[in-house]
Amino acid sequence: MLSSVLRSARAVSVNVEIMRAFVRLRTMLAGNVELARKLAAQAL
């Protein structure tokens, strides 16, 4: 969250990398039903 508040070039690049990591995670979960099911069970 701090990287989205700061205005430096480094903060912006860190924020972009964080977003890319979440997109990759979502893609992995979409492709692996068993892993998604295990994570959903842990969340409950």
PDB file as gemmi writes it, atoms N, CA and C in Angstrom:
CRYST1    1.000    1.000    1.000  90.00  90.00  90.00 P 1                      
ATOM      1  N   MET A   1       0.826  -1.197   0.000  1.00  0.00           N  
ATOM      2  CA  MET A   1       0.000   0.000   0.000  1.00  0.00           C  
ATOM      3  C   MET A   1       0.871   1.262   0.000  1.00  0.00           C  
ATOM      4  N   LEU A   2       1.969   1.204   0.693  1.00  0.00           N  
ATOM      5  CA  LEU A   2       2.831   2.372   0.751  1.00  0.00           C  
ATOM      6  C   LEU A   2       3.379   2.723  -0.618  1.00  0.00           C  
ATOM      7  N   SER A   3       3.680   1.700  -1.427  1.00  0.00           N  
ATOM      8  CA  SER A   3       4.247   1.984  -2.745  1.00  0.00           C  
ATOM      9  C   SER A   3       3.256   2.719  -3.639  1.00  0.00           C  
ATOM     10  N   SER A   4       1.956   2.568  -3.397  1.00  0.00           N  
ATOM     11  CA  SER A   4       0.983   3.298  -4.211  1.00  0.00           C  
ATOM     12  C   SER A   4       0.823   4.745  -3.733  1.00  0.00           C  
ATOM     13  N   VAL A   5       1.252   5.045  -2.515  1.00  0.00           N  
ATOM     14  CA  VAL A   5       1.163   6.406  -1.979  1.00  0.00           C  
ATOM     15  C   VAL A   5       2.393   7.223  -2.365  1.00  0.00           C  
ATOM     16  N   LEU A   6       3.546   6.571  -2.362  1.00  0.00           N  
ATOM     17  CA  LEU A   6       4.779   7.276  -2.696  1.00  0.00           C  
ATOM     18  C   LEU A   6       4.816   7.594  -4.187  1.00  0.00           C  
ATOM     19  N   ARG A   7       5.544   8.625  -4.549  1.00  0.00           N  
ATOM     20  CA  ARG A   7       5.549   9.097  -5.940  1.00  0.00           C  
ATOM     21  C   ARG A   7       6.861   8.814  -6.671  1.00  0.00           C  
ATOM     22  N   SER A   8       7.796   8.127  -6.058  1.00  0.00           N  
ATOM     23  CA  SER A   8       9.086   7.903  -6.703  1.00  0.00           C  
ATOM     24  C   SER A   8       8.967   6.840  -7.798  1.00  0.00           C  
ATOM     25  N   ALA A   9       9.910   6.846  -8.708  1.00  0.00           N  
ATOM     26  CA  ALA A   9       9.918   5.856  -9.799  1.00  0.00           C  
ATOM     27  C   ALA A   9      10.066   4.445  -9.246  1.00  0.00           C  
ATOM     28  N   ARG A  10      10.866   4.301  -8.219  1.00  0.00           N  
ATOM     29  CA  ARG A  10      11.053   2.975  -7.613  1.00  0.00           C  
ATOM     30  C   ARG A  10       9.756   2.478  -6.979  1.00  0.00           C  
ATOM     31  N   ALA A  11       9.039   3.348  -6.290  1.00  0.00           N  
ATOM     32  CA  ALA A  11       7.775   2.957  -5.668  1.00  0.00           C  
ATOM     33  C   ALA A  11       6.769   2.526  -6.727  1.00  0.00           C  
ATOM     34  N   VAL A  12       6.741   3.229  -7.837  1.00  0.00           N  
ATOM     35  CA  VAL A  12       5.829   2.873  -8.923  1.00  0.00           C  
ATOM     36  C   VAL A  12       6.193   1.510  -9.491  1.00  0.00           C  
ATOM     37  N   SER A  13       7.470   1.255  -9.705  1.00  0.00           N  
ATOM     38  CA  SER A  13       7.882  -0.035 -10.263  1.00  0.00           C  
ATOM     39  C   SER A  13       7.607  -1.176  -9.284  1.00  0.00           C  
ATOM     40  N   VAL A  14       7.779  -0.926  -7.995  1.00  0.00           N  
ATOM     41  CA  VAL A  14       7.463  -1.952  -6.994  1.00  0.00           C  
ATOM     42  C   VAL A  14       5.973  -2.242  -7.009  1.00  0.00           C  
ATOM     43  N   ASN A  15       5.163  -1.211  -7.110  1.00  0.00           N  
ATOM     44  CA  ASN A  15       3.716  -1.392  -7.142  1.00  0.00           C  
ATOM     45  C   ASN A  15       3.300  -2.207  -8.375  1.00  0.00           C  
ATOM     46  N   VAL A  16       3.914  -1.940  -9.516  1.00  0.00           N  
ATOM     47  CA  VAL A  16       3.620  -2.689 -10.741  1.00  0.00           C  
ATOM     48  C   VAL A  16       3.992  -4.153 -10.566  1.00  0.00           C  
ATOM     49  N   GLU A  17       5.142  -4.421  -9.965  1.00  0.00           N  
ATOM     50  CA  GLU A  17       5.572  -5.807  -9.743  1.00  0.00           C  
ATOM     51  C   GLU A  17       4.644  -6.537  -8.790  1.00  0.00           C  
ATOM     52  N   ILE A  18       4.145  -5.843  -7.773  1.00  0.00           N  
ATOM     53  CA  ILE A  18       3.187  -6.452  -6.845  1.00  0.00           C  
ATOM     54  C   ILE A  18       1.915  -6.838  -7.587  1.00  0.00           C  
ATOM     55  N   MET A  19       1.427  -5.958  -8.437  1.00  0.00           N  
ATOM     56  CA  MET A  19       0.224  -6.254  -9.212  1.00  0.00           C  
ATOM     57  C   MET A  19       0.457  -7.442 -10.146  1.00  0.00           C  
ATOM     58  N   ARG A  20       1.622  -7.496 -10.775  1.00  0.00           N  
ATOM     59  CA  ARG A  20       1.942  -8.613 -11.666  1.00  0.00           C  
ATOM     60  C   ARG A  20       1.989  -9.924 -10.899  1.00  0.00           C  
ATOM     61  N   ALA A  21       2.507  -9.889  -9.681  1.00  0.00           N  
ATOM     62  CA  ALA A  21       2.559 -11.103  -8.865  1.00  0.00           C  
ATOM     63  C   ALA A  21       1.156 -11.608  -8.553  1.00  0.00           C  
ATOM     64  N   PHE A  22       0.240 -10.696  -8.233  1.00  0.00           N  
ATOM     65  CA  PHE A  22      -1.132 -11.112  -7.958  1.00  0.00           C  
ATOM     66  C   PHE A  22      -1.820 -11.653  -9.208  1.00  0.00           C  
ATOM     67  N   VAL A  23      -1.530 -11.079 -10.363  1.00  0.00           N  
ATOM     68  CA  VAL A  23      -2.099 -11.580 -11.618  1.00  0.00           C  
ATOM     69  C   VAL A  23      -1.584 -12.991 -11.897  1.00  0.00           C  
ATOM     70  N   ARG A  24      -0.278 -13.209 -11.682  1.00  0.00           N  
ATOM     71  CA  ARG A  24       0.285 -14.559 -11.878  1.00  0.00           C  
ATOM     72  C   ARG A  24      -0.337 -15.557 -10.920  1.00  0.00           C  
ATOM     73  N   LEU A  25      -0.538 -15.158  -9.669  1.00  0.00           N  
ATOM     74  CA  LEU A  25      -1.164 -16.034  -8.686  1.00  0.00           C  
ATOM     75  C   LEU A  25      -2.579 -16.393  -9.110  1.00  0.00           C  
ATOM     76  N   ARG A  26      -3.333 -15.404  -9.564  1.00  0.00           N  
ATOM     77  CA  ARG A  26      -4.703 -15.659 -10.006  1.00  0.00           C  
ATOM     78  C   ARG A  26      -4.720 -16.592 -11.211  1.00  0.00           C  
ATOM     79  N   THR A  27      -3.775 -16.419 -12.124  1.00  0.00           N  
ATOM     80  CA  THR A  27      -3.678 -17.287 -13.294  1.00  0.00           C  
ATOM     81  C   THR A  27      -3.347 -18.720 -12.886  1.00  0.00           C  
ATOM     82  N   MET A  28      -2.420 -18.862 -11.940  1.00  0.00           N  
ATOM     83  CA  MET A  28      -2.066 -20.199 -11.462  1.00  0.00           C  
ATOM     84  C   MET A  28      -3.257 -20.880 -10.805  1.00  0.00           C  
ATOM     85  N   LEU A  29      -4.004 -20.130 -10.020  1.00  0.00           N  
ATOM     86  CA  LEU A  29      -5.162 -20.715  -9.351  1.00  0.00           C  
ATOM     87  C   LEU A  29      -6.246 -21.108 -10.349  1.00  0.00           C  
ATOM     88  N   ALA A  30      -6.410 -20.317 -11.379  1.00  0.00           N  
ATOM     89  CA  ALA A  30      -7.414 -20.630 -12.393  1.00  0.00           C  
ATOM     90  C   ALA A  30      -7.045 -21.903 -13.147  1.00  0.00           C  
ATOM     91  N   GLY A  31      -5.751 -22.166 -13.287  1.00  0.00           N  
ATOM     92  CA  GLY A  31      -5.305 -23.345 -14.008  1.00  0.00           C  
ATOM     93  C   GLY A  31      -5.170 -24.580 -13.142  1.00  0.00           C  
ATOM     94  N   ASN A  32      -5.254 -24.424 -11.829  1.00  0.00           N  
ATOM     95  CA  ASN A  32      -5.075 -25.548 -10.928  1.00  0.00           C  
ATOM     96  C   ASN A  32      -6.251 -25.604  -9.959  1.00  0.00           C  
ATOM     97  N   VAL A  33      -7.255 -26.377 -10.308  1.00  0.00           N  
ATOM     98  CA  VAL A  33      -8.494 -26.437  -9.530  1.00  0.00           C  
ATOM     99  C   VAL A  33      -8.231 -27.001  -8.136  1.00  0.00           C  
ATOM    100  N   GLU A  34      -7.374 -28.004  -8.035  1.00  0.00           N  
ATOM    101  CA  GLU A  34      -7.090 -28.614  -6.736  1.00  0.00           C  
ATOM    102  C   GLU A  34      -6.430 -27.619  -5.785  1.00  0.00           C  
ATOM    103  N   LEU A  35      -5.478 -26.842  -6.288  1.00  0.00           N  
ATOM    104  CA  LEU A  35      -4.834 -25.829  -5.457  1.00  0.00           C  
ATOM    105  C   LEU A  35      -5.839 -24.769  -5.014  1.00  0.00           C  
ATOM    106  N   ALA A  36      -6.687 -24.352  -5.906  1.00  0.00           N  
ATOM    107  CA  ALA A  36      -7.719 -23.354  -5.571  1.00  0.00           C  
ATOM    108  C   ALA A  36      -8.651 -23.912  -4.501  1.00  0.00           C  
ATOM    109  N   ARG A  37      -8.998 -25.169  -4.605  1.00  0.00           N  
ATOM    110  CA  ARG A  37      -9.883 -25.800  -3.619  1.00  0.00           C  
ATOM    111  C   ARG A  37      -9.209 -25.849  -2.244  1.00  0.00           C  
ATOM    112  N   LYS A  38      -7.911 -26.172  -2.200  1.00  0.00           N  
ATOM    113  CA  LYS A  38      -7.187 -26.220  -0.929  1.00  0.00           C  
ATOM    114  C   LYS A  38      -7.107 -24.835  -0.287  1.00  0.00           C  
ATOM    115  N   LEU A  39      -6.821 -23.821  -1.093  1.00  0.00           N  
ATOM    116  CA  LEU A  39      -6.744 -22.460  -0.558  1.00  0.00           C  
ATOM    117  C   LEU A  39      -8.102 -21.982  -0.048  1.00  0.00           C  
ATOM    118  N   ALA A  40      -9.153 -22.338  -0.762  1.00  0.00           N  
ATOM    119  CA  ALA A  40     -10.503 -21.956  -0.327  1.00  0.00           C  
ATOM    120  C   ALA A  40     -10.846 -22.630   0.997  1.00  0.00           C  
ATOM    121  N   ALA A  41     -10.422 -23.879   1.151  1.00  0.00           N  
ATOM    122  CA  ALA A  41     -10.688 -24.597   2.398  1.00  0.00           C  
ATOM    123  C   ALA A  41      -9.929 -23.966   3.556  1.00  0.00           C  
ATOM    124  N   GLN A  42      -8.715 -23.471   3.301  1.00  0.00           N  
ATOM    125  CA  GLN A  42      -7.913 -22.830   4.338  1.00  0.00           C  
ATOM    126  C   GLN A  42      -8.528 -21.499   4.766  1.00  0.00           C  
ATOM    127  N   ALA A  43      -9.183 -20.818   3.850  1.00  0.00           N  
ATOM    128  CA  ALA A  43      -9.749 -19.496   4.136  1.00  0.00           C  
ATOM    129  C   ALA A  43     -10.969 -19.592   5.060  1.00  0.00           C  
ATOM    130  N   LEU A  44     -11.597 -20.723   5.074  1.00  0.00           N  
ATOM    131  CA  LEU A  44     -12.789 -20.874   5.908  1.00  0.00           C  
ATOM    132  C   LEU A  44     -12.447 -21.196   7.297  1.00  0.00           C  
TER     133      LEU A  44                                                      
END                                                                             
